[in-house]
């Protein structure tokens, strides 16, 4: 295209040169023709009047003759005294271009002639109209010929260039088709073109297209690498660097559910039982350390199995795939996990670590069905003992009619706990930050099986809530706490008891609690019932009735985990609690979080105006305790202050 534009420029310049040269040439000829015509006219007039006298010339005849002639544009006859005898003027209008040339050259000039006797004087100017017409015609001929000479090569070249471009495009298209056909059966790029197929299209193209092929291959490799990196990051858990749920689903679909190869193995679900408790009581940093420790234990044990895969599928669940591992061998895997979890539990002074459910899998097993079975196995493991495991076999499902046995087993375990009153009570004191501040010790419950094996507290309470047995558990904890307070002569100390939202909103439970507290009014006045802010929001009217009843019997109310919900201050004021506990998420890293400091200070000011004390929970460091003190809170609770201990 650049060469074509250059050609057009050259042709334009050549055309201008030709037109200029042609115009100059015919202008010179036009001027020369006018000069010759003037010379001939001068000679003719002089020859005509040379031997004549004034008496020999008939003025009228000469005037009539010249009037019909187009030889002169102007003719004047004078006598010997210079007087005008007659004058004829017939000046024609010349064509524009001829007039322009004539005026520039000044070709047509007045001419004079006299006879020998000097009694006749003639003045005349030649008429050049016929020469001007010839000049105009010659000019247009030259202009037309030069224009054609300039345009014809351009038109021809344009046609040739378009033809060449079409051939080049077709050739490149054929090369690309050959390259695509060469690579479409492979996942990778070929680095060279097939020269034998390109010989007809032009050998000169082969090196250039081979360079292009190499470039495309490098770019393709870069894109694959970048895509793999992005996928790895999107499929990776940020805390443990294990694959996340997306990677697990992708792996299962490719290697188990949709594989062409016959496969079998065991799948284990490990559920961390203390994550929520650690996050609330010790902080998220400790929770992350706990998750990392569990992940390290799982990786250490599963690493002894060929091609094993470990994934963290949500905050508290890990899935382990053990290819080609029968369930009999997977039992040993469960035993090793339990042993290591128990060892970690003792070192970290935890009530439990994790439970494990194990199932077998085979080719084409739907993922949803398998997860349902392993979740059932997990429920069975949680109902056994601390860090227990359970293998769910197909025969255990009794032809798929007992898929809910996990829930049934949990119901049985919870009923056994209620009947045997297998609850162990510990307490954790809230440290007051002022001499006039009234604080209390929070009573926390731990549960055991009939075999005196500790049950995971968080899982136990969650299953009790799920199976609508939370009210019975709350009654058990309250009865056990009251008995322990009386038997230990602790009736002068203040204690806090946790109440589930389902109990707080139950009219039946409310009636029972009021009657029970009225039996021990001296102890009731020392009790503080803790209900979560979120739980109170679920049924505002029922929550207010419960709080009013608690106040009637002389007890008090704490709204715990405050700040997690979207409670308006009007709602908070109408409930009239005695204490609020700021959620541990506000305490965590408080020394570096100005927003949380501002929010806590604002809540303290508002609460103090209506006579409510504010506590901070989850205090795990000296720095957090110091910031809480500067924000004028009334008390602190956490592992830095005191660990839970027996009553």
C-alpha positions in Angstrom: 0.0 0.0 0.0 2.9 2.4 0.8 4.5 1.6 -2.6 1.1 2.3 -4.3 0.9 5.7 -2.7 4.4 6.4 -3.7 3.5 5.6 -7.3 0.5 7.9 -7.2 2.7 10.7 -6.0 5.3 10.1 -8.8 2.6 10.0 -11.4 1.1 13.2 -10.1 4.4 15.0 -10.3 5.0 13.6 -13.8 1.6 14.8 -14.8 2.3 18.3 -13.5 5.6 18.4 -15.3 4.0 17.3 -18.6 1.2 19.8 -18.4 3.6 22.6 -17.5 5.9 21.7 -20.3 3.1 21.3 -22.8 1.5 24.7 -21.8 4.9 26.4 -22.1 5.5 24.9 -25.5 2.2 25.8 -27.0 2.3 29.3 -25.4 5.6 29.9 -27.1 4.2 28.7 -30.4 1.1 30.9 -29.8 3.3 34.0 -29.3 5.4 33.1 -32.3 2.4 32.6 -34.5 1.0 36.0 -33.5 4.4 37.6 -34.2 4.5 36.1 -37.7 1.0 37.1 -38.4 1.7 40.7 -37.4 4.8 40.7 -39.7 2.8 39.4 -42.6 0.0 42.0 -42.0 2.6 44.8 -41.8 4.2 43.8 -45.0 0.8 43.4 -46.8 -0.5 46.8 -45.7 2.8 48.6 -46.6 2.9 46.9 -50.0 -0.8 47.9 -50.6 -0.4 51.6 -49.8 3.2 52.2 -50.9 2.6 53.6 -54.4 -0.9 55.0 -53.8 -1.9 58.6 -53.1 -4.8 60.0 -51.2 -6.7 60.6 -54.4 -6.3 57.0 -55.5 -8.0 55.5 -52.4 -11.8 55.5 -52.1 -12.4 55.7 -48.4 -16.0 54.4 -48.7 -14.9 51.3 -50.6 -12.1 50.6 -48.3 -14.3 51.1 -45.2 -17.0 48.7 -46.5 -14.3 46.1 -47.4 -12.7 46.2 -44.0 -16.0 46.2 -42.2 -16.8 42.7 -43.6 -13.2 41.5 -43.0 -12.0 39.7 -39.8 -8.4 40.4 -40.5 -8.1 43.5 -38.2 -9.6 44.1 -34.8 -9.0 47.8 -35.3 -8.2 49.9 -38.5 -7.8 53.7 -38.7 -7.0 55.8 -41.9 -5.5 59.3 -41.6 -4.6 62.0 -44.2 -1.3 63.8 -44.5 -2.3 66.2 -41.8 -3.1 63.4 -39.4 -6.8 63.9 -39.5 -8.8 60.7 -39.2 -10.5 59.7 -42.5 -12.4 56.7 -41.0 -11.9 54.1 -38.2 -13.2 50.6 -37.8 -13.1 48.6 -34.5 -14.1 45.0 -34.2 -12.4 43.6 -31.1 -13.5 39.9 -30.4 -13.5 38.3 -27.0 -10.7 35.8 -26.7 -10.9 32.5 -24.8 -9.8 32.8 -21.2 -6.6 30.9 -21.4 -5.6 32.6 -24.7 -6.4 36.0 -23.2 -4.2 35.1 -20.1 -1.3 34.1 -22.3 -1.6 37.0 -24.6 -1.8 39.5 -21.8 1.3 38.0 -20.1 3.3 38.0 -23.3 1.8 41.3 -24.7 1.9 39.6 -28.1 -0.7 41.8 -30.0 0.6 45.3 -30.4 -0.7 48.3 -32.5 1.0 48.6 -36.0 1.6 51.6 -38.3 2.2 52.1 -42.1 2.6 55.1 -44.5 2.8 55.4 -48.3 5.7 56.9 -50.2 4.1 60.3 -50.6 3.4 60.4 -46.8 -0.1 61.6 -47.4 -1.7 58.3 -46.2 -1.2 57.0 -42.7 -2.7 53.7 -41.4 -3.0 52.5 -37.8 -4.2 48.9 -37.3 -4.2 46.0 -34.8 -4.4 42.4 -35.9 -7.4 40.1 -35.1 -6.0 36.9 -33.5 -9.3 35.2 -32.7 -8.5 32.3 -35.0 -5.1 31.8 -33.5 -6.6 31.9 -30.0 -9.1 29.1 -30.9 -6.2 27.0 -32.2 -4.2 27.6 -29.0 -7.2 26.7 -26.7 -7.7 23.5 -28.7 -4.0 22.6 -28.5 -4.0 23.3 -24.7 -6.9 20.9 -24.0 -5.4 18.3 -26.2 -2.1 18.5 -24.3 -3.9 18.5 -20.9 -6.0 15.5 -21.9 -3.1 13.4 -23.3 -0.9 14.2 -20.2 -3.7 13.3 -17.8 -4.3 10.0 -19.6 -0.6 9.2 -19.6 -0.6 9.8 -15.8 -3.8 8.0 -14.9 -3.5 4.9 -17.0 -0.4 3.5 -15.1 -2.1 4.3 -11.8 -5.3 2.5 -12.8 -3.3 -0.5 -14.1 -1.1 -0.5 -11.0 -4.1 -0.4 -8.7 -5.6 -3.4 -10.5 -2.3 -5.2 -10.3 -1.9 -4.4 -6.6 -5.4 -5.6 -5.8 -4.7 -8.8 -7.7 -1.5 -9.3 -5.9 -3.1 -8.6 -2.5 -5.9 -11.1 -3.3 -3.3 -13.8 -4.2 -1.2 -13.0 -1.1 -4.3 -13.2 1.1 -5.3 -16.5 -0.5 -1.8 -17.8 0.0 -1.7 -16.7 3.7 -5.1 -18.2 4.2 -4.0 -21.5 2.7 -0.9 -21.5 4.9 -3.0 -20.8 8.0 -5.4 -23.6 7.0 -2.4 -26.0 6.6 -1.1 -24.9 10.0 -4.5 -25.3 11.7 -4.9 -28.8 10.2 -1.4 -29.6 11.3 -2.2 -28.6 15.0 -5.9 -29.3 15.5 -5.3 -32.9 16.5 -2.8 -31.9 19.2 -3.0 -30.0 22.4 0.3 -28.3 21.7 1.6 -26.0 18.9 3.9 -27.3 16.2 7.0 -25.1 16.1 7.5 -25.6 12.3 5.3 -25.6 9.2 5.1 -28.6 6.9 7.4 -27.3 4.1 6.2 -29.9 1.6 2.7 -28.5 1.7 3.9 -24.9 1.3 6.1 -25.3 -1.7 3.3 -24.4 -4.1 2.4 -21.4 -2.0 5.9 -19.9 -2.1 9.1 -21.0 -0.3 9.9 -17.5 0.8 6.9 -17.6 3.2 8.2 -20.6 5.1 10.9 -18.9 7.3 8.5 -16.1 8.2 5.7 -18.4 9.1 8.0 -20.6 11.1 9.0 -17.6 13.2 5.3 -16.8 13.6 4.7 -20.4 14.7 7.5 -20.2 17.2 6.1 -16.9 18.6 2.6 -18.3 18.9 3.9 -21.4 20.7 5.7 -19.2 23.2 2.6 -17.1 23.7 0.5 -20.2 24.1 2.9 -21.5 26.7 2.8 -18.2 28.5 -1.1 -18.2 28.5 -1.2 -21.8 29.7 1.3 -21.0 32.5 -0.7 -17.9 33.5 -4.0 -19.8 33.4 -2.5 -22.6 35.5 -1.2 -20.1 38.0 -4.6 -18.4 38.2 -6.4 -21.7 38.5 -4.0 -22.8 41.2 -4.5 -19.6 43.2 -8.3 -19.9 42.7 -8.3 -23.5 43.8 -5.9 -23.0 46.8 -6.9 -22.5 50.4 -5.1 -19.4 51.8 -4.3 -20.7 55.2 -3.2 -24.3 54.6 -2.1 -24.0 50.9 -4.3 -27.1 50.3 -6.7 -27.4 47.4 -10.1 -25.9 48.2 -13.6 -27.1 47.4 -13.4 -26.1 43.8 -10.3 -28.2 43.3 -11.8 -31.1 45.1 -14.9 -31.1 42.9 -12.7 -30.8 39.8 -10.5 -33.6 40.9 -13.4 -35.9 41.8 -15.2 -35.3 38.5 -12.1 -35.9 36.4 -10.5 -38.9 38.3 -13.5 -40.7 39.8 -16.9 -39.8 38.6 -16.2 -39.4 34.9 -13.0 -41.4 34.5 -12.8 -44.1 31.8 -10.5 -46.2 34.0 -11.9 -48.5 36.7 -11.1 -47.0 40.1 -11.9 -47.4 43.8 -10.7 -46.1 47.1 -11.6 -44.5 50.4 -12.8 -40.9 51.1 -12.4 -39.4 54.6 -14.1 -36.3 55.9 -12.3 -34.6 58.9 -14.3 -32.0 60.8 -12.5 -29.6 63.2 -14.7 -29.6 66.3 -13.2 -26.7 68.2 -12.7 -24.0 65.5 -15.7 -21.9 66.5 -14.9 -22.1 70.1 -11.2 -21.2 69.6 -12.1 -18.3 67.3 -14.5 -16.9 70.0 -12.4 -17.5 73.0 -8.8 -17.2 71.8 -9.0 -15.2 68.6 -8.9 -15.9 64.8 -5.1 -16.1 64.8 -5.2 -19.0 67.2 -8.0 -20.5 65.1 -5.8 -20.3 62.0 -2.9 -22.0 63.9 -5.3 -24.7 65.0 -6.4 -25.3 61.4 -2.8 -25.4 60.2 -1.9 -27.9 62.9 -4.8 -30.2 61.9 -3.9 -29.9 58.2 -0.3 -30.8 59.0 -1.4 -33.9 60.9 -3.6 -35.0 58.0 -0.9 -34.4 55.4 1.6 -36.3 57.5 -0.5 -39.4 57.8 -2.1 -39.3 54.3 1.4 -38.8 52.8 2.1 -42.5 53.5 -0.6 -43.5 51.0 0.2 -43.5 47.3 -1.4 -40.6 45.3 -3.4 -39.4 48.3 -5.1 -36.0 47.9 -6.0 -33.6 50.7 -8.5 -30.6 50.3 -9.9 -28.1 52.7 -13.5 -27.8 51.5 -14.8 -25.2 54.0 -13.7 -23.5 57.2 -13.8 -26.6 59.4 -13.9 -29.6 57.0 -11.1 -31.4 55.2 -11.6 -34.2 52.6 -8.9 -36.8 52.0 -9.0 -39.1 49.0 -7.0 -42.4 49.3 -7.0 -44.1 45.9 -6.9 -47.9 45.7 -7.2 -48.1 49.5 -9.9 -50.5 50.8 -11.9 -49.6 53.9 -10.1 -52.1 56.0 -6.9 -50.2 55.4 -8.8 -46.9 55.8 -9.6 -48.0 59.4 -6.0 -47.8 60.3 -5.9 -44.3 58.7 -8.7 -43.3 61.1 -6.9 -44.8 64.1 -3.7 -42.9 63.3 -5.6 -39.6 62.9 -7.4 -40.2 66.3 -4.1 -40.9 68.0 -2.4 -37.8 66.6 -5.5 -35.6 67.3 -5.6 -36.8 70.9 -1.9 -36.0 71.3 -2.4 -32.5 69.9 -5.5 -32.0 72.1 -3.5 -32.8 75.3 -0.6 -30.5 74.3 -2.9 -27.6 73.5 -5.3 -28.2 76.4 -8.3 -28.5 74.1 -11.5 -30.5 74.8 -11.4 -32.1 71.4 -9.7 -31.6 68.0 -11.6 -33.3 65.1 -13.7 -36.3 64.1 -13.4 -38.4 61.0 -16.0 -40.0 58.8 -14.8 -42.6 56.2 -16.6 -44.1 53.2 -15.6 -46.1 50.2 -16.0 -44.9 46.6 -15.8 -46.5 43.2 -15.9 -45.3 39.5 -19.0 -43.2 38.5 -20.2 -42.7 42.1 -22.1 -39.4 42.1 -20.4 -36.8 44.3 -23.7 -35.7 46.0 -24.5 -39.2 47.1 -21.0 -39.9 48.4 -21.0 -36.6 50.4 -24.3 -37.5 51.9 -23.0 -40.9 53.1 -19.7 -39.5 54.5 -21.7 -36.8 56.3 -23.7 -39.6 57.9 -20.4 -41.3 58.9 -19.3 -38.0 60.4 -22.5 -37.8 62.6 -21.8 -41.3 63.8 -18.2 -40.4 64.7 -19.2 -37.2 66.5 -21.6 -39.2 68.7 -18.9 -41.7 69.9 -16.2 -39.9 71.7 -13.6 -37.1 71.4 -11.6 -37.3 68.1 -13.5 -40.5 67.1 -13.7 -41.9 63.6 -16.4 -44.0 61.9 -16.3 -46.1 58.7 -19.6 -46.2 56.9 -20.0 -49.3 54.7 -22.7 -49.9 52.2 -24.0 -52.8 54.3 -24.4 -50.4 57.2 -26.9 -48.4 55.2 -29.3 -51.4 55.0 -30.1 -50.9 51.4 -30.1 -47.1 51.8 -33.0 -47.0 54.3 -31.0 -45.8 57.3 -29.3 -42.8 55.8 -30.5 -40.8 58.8 -28.9 -43.1 61.4 -26.3 -40.5 62.3 -29.0 -38.2 63.5 -30.7 -41.0 65.3 -27.5 -41.9 67.0 -27.0 -38.3 68.1 -30.5 -38.3 69.5 -29.6 -41.4 71.5 -26.3 -39.9 72.8 -28.0 -36.6 73.8 -30.8 -38.5 75.6 -28.2 -40.6 77.4 -26.4 -37.4 78.5 -29.7 -35.9 79.8 -30.7 -39.1 81.6 -27.3 -39.7 83.2 -26.7 -36.0 83.7 -23.3 -36.4 82.3 -22.3 -32.8 82.3 -19.1 -31.3 83.6 -19.1 -27.6 84.5 -16.2 -25.2 84.2 -16.1 -21.4 84.7 -14.2 -18.5 83.2 -14.1 -15.2 85.2 -14.7 -11.8 83.8 -12.1 -9.4 85.2 -13.6 -6.1 86.3 -11.7 -2.9 85.2 -13.0 -0.8 88.1 -13.5 -1.1 91.8 -17.3 -0.4 91.6 -17.8 -2.7 88.6 -19.8 -5.9 89.2 -18.6 -8.8 87.0 -19.2 -12.5 87.1 -17.9 -15.9 86.1 -19.3 -17.5 83.0 -20.3 -21.2 83.5 -19.4 -23.4 80.5 -20.6 -27.0 80.0 -18.7 -30.1 78.8 -20.5 -33.4 78.0 -19.5 -37.0 78.2 -20.8 -40.4 77.0 -21.8 -43.3 79.2 -18.3 -44.6 78.8 -17.0 -41.3 80.3 -15.6 -40.2 76.9 -15.7 -36.5 76.3 -18.0 -35.3 73.5 -17.1 -32.3 71.2 -18.9 -29.5 72.8 -19.6 -27.4 69.7 -20.9 -30.5 67.7 -23.0 -31.6 70.7 -24.7 -28.3 71.1 -25.2 -27.9 67.4 -26.8 -31.3 67.1 -29.0 -30.6 70.1 -30.3 -27.5 68.4 -30.8 -29.3 65.2 -32.8 -32.1 66.8 -34.9 -29.7 68.9 -33.3 -30.9 72.1 -31.6 -27.7 73.1 -34.2 -26.8 75.7 -33.6 -30.0 77.6 -29.9 -29.4 77.5 -30.4 -25.9 78.8 -32.5 -27.2 81.6 -29.8 -29.8 82.4 -27.1 -27.1 82.6 -29.2 -24.8 84.7 -30.2 -27.6 87.2 -26.6 -28.8 87.4 -25.3 -25.2 87.9 -27.7 -24.4 90.7 -27.0 -27.7 92.5 -23.2 -27.1 92.2 -23.5 -23.5 93.4 -25.5 -24.7 96.5 -23.3 -27.6 97.2 -20.1 -25.6 96.9 -21.4 -22.7 99.0 -20.9 -20.2 96.2 -24.3 -18.5 96.5 -22.6 -15.1 97.2 -20.7 -15.2 93.8 -22.2 -14.1 90.5 -22.4 -16.6 87.7 -23.4 -16.4 84.0 -25.3 -19.1 82.2 -25.7 -19.4 78.4 -29.2 -19.8 77.0 -29.9 -20.8 73.4 -32.4 -18.6 71.4 -34.8 -21.5 71.1 -35.1 -21.8 74.9 -35.4 -18.0 75.3 -38.3 -17.9 72.8 -40.1 -20.9 74.3 -43.0 -20.1 76.6 -42.8 -23.6 78.1 -39.1 -23.1 79.0 -39.8 -19.6 80.3 -42.5 -20.9 82.7 -40.2 -23.7 83.9 -37.3 -21.3 84.4 -39.3 -18.8 86.4 -40.7 -21.5 88.7 -37.2 -23.0 89.2 -35.6 -19.7 90.0 -38.4 -18.7 92.5 -37.4 -21.8 94.5 -33.9 -20.4 95.0 -34.4 -16.6 95.0 -31.2 -15.9 96.9 -29.2 -17.7 94.1 -31.4 -16.3 91.3 -30.4 -12.8 92.2 -26.7 -13.8 91.5 -27.4 -15.3 88.1 -26.8 -13.6 84.7 -28.3 -15.2 81.6 -26.4 -14.7 78.4 -28.2 -14.7 75.0 -26.6 -13.8 71.7 -27.6 -10.6 69.9 -28.5 -12.6 66.8 -30.7 -14.9 68.7 -32.6 -12.1 70.3 -33.2 -10.6 66.9 -35.0 -13.7 65.7 -38.1 -13.0 67.7 -38.1 -9.6 69.3 -41.4 -9.9 71.2 -40.5 -13.3 72.7 -37.0 -11.9 73.6 -38.6 -9.0 75.5 -40.9 -11.4 77.4 -38.0 -13.5 78.4 -35.9 -10.6 79.6 -38.8 -9.1 81.6 -39.3 -12.5 83.3 -35.6 -12.7 84.2 -35.8 -9.3 85.7 -38.9 -10.2 87.7 -37.1 -13.0 89.5 -34.1 -10.8 90.3 -31.7 -12.2 87.7 -29.9 -10.2 85.0 -29.4 -10.4 81.2 -26.2 -10.2 79.1 -26.4 -9.7 75.3 -23.4 -11.6 74.1 -21.6 -11.4 70.8 -22.8 -7.8 70.4 -22.0 -6.0 67.2 -22.4 -8.9 64.9 -26.0 -8.2 64.0 -27.7 -5.0 62.8 -29.6 -4.2 66.0 -30.7 -0.6 66.2 -30.0 1.3 69.4 -33.7 1.8 69.9 -34.1 -2.0 70.0 -31.1 -2.3 72.3 -32.6 0.3 74.6 -36.1 -1.3 74.7 -34.7 -4.7 75.7 -33.0 -3.1 78.7 -30.2 -5.6 79.2 -27.9 -5.3 82.2 -24.6 -6.1 80.4 -23.4 -6.4 76.8 -20.4 -8.4 75.6 -18.7 -7.1 72.6 -18.1 -9.8 70.0 -14.5 -11.1 70.0 -14.0 -9.9 66.4 -13.9 -6.3 67.8 -11.2 -7.2 70.3 -9.0 -9.1 67.9 -6.1 -6.8 66.8 -7.8 -3.9 68.5 -4.5 -2.0 69.0 -4.2 -1.6 65.3 -7.8 -1.1 64.3 -9.0 2.5 64.7 -12.4 1.7 63.3 -13.1 -0.9 66.0 -11.7 1.3 68.7 -14.1 4.1 67.6 -17.1 1.7 67.5 -16.4 0.3 70.9 -15.9 3.7 72.5 -19.2 4.8 70.9 -21.0 1.8 72.3 -19.5 2.3 75.7 -20.7 5.9 75.8 -24.2 5.0 74.7 -24.5 2.0 77.0 -23.3 3.9 80.1 -25.9 6.6 79.5 -28.6 4.0 80.0 -26.8 2.2 82.9 -25.5 -0.9 80.9 -22.0 -2.3 81.6 -19.9 -3.3 78.6 -17.5 -6.3 78.6 -14.9 -7.4 76.0 -14.4 -11.0 75.3 -11.7 -12.8 73.5 -8.9 -10.7 75.0 -5.7 -12.6 74.2 -2.8 -10.2 74.8 -1.5 -7.4 77.0 -1.9 -4.9 74.2 -5.6 -5.7 73.7 -6.2 -5.5 77.4 -4.5 -2.1 77.6 -6.6 -0.7 74.7 -9.8 -2.0 76.3 -8.9 -0.2 79.5 -8.3 3.1 77.7 -11.7 2.7 76.0 -13.4 2.7 79.4 -15.0 -0.8 79.1 -16.1 -2.3 82.4 -14.6 -5.8 82.2 -12.5 -8.2 80.1 -12.7 -11.9 79.5 -10.4 -14.2 77.6 -7.5 -16.7 77.8 -5.1 -13.9 78.6 -7.1 -13.1 81.7 -8.0 -16.6 82.8 -8.5 -20.0 81.2 -11.7 -22.0 82.0 -11.3 -24.0 85.2 -13.4 -26.3 87.4 -15.9 -24.7 89.7 
